[in-house]
């Protein structure tokens, strides 16, 4: 089964849109429900709550970089080819 350029470009565009929406929702939840999330995560990971803000920031930053590398850059590269 061969995929044409337009199908792959559309697929990457939708993947990027969905991933950006997930990133925005995750950032919103971390900002609004920070204290409640810290309690849950400190119990799950058996750790104190002092380092959790840094873990949240690292997660969101890494997720953003992965969206850029694997969704947006290939999408824009394919858009330039079409």
Secondary structure as GFF3:
##gff-version 3
##sequence-region A 1 82
A	DSSP	alpha_helix	5	32	.	.	.	ID=ss1
A	DSSP	alpha_helix	34	45	.	.	.	ID=ss2
A	DSSP	alpha_helix	52	67	.	.	.	ID=ss3
A	DSSP	pi_helix	68	72	.	.	.	ID=ss4
A	DSSP	alpha_helix	73	81	.	.	.	ID=ss5
###
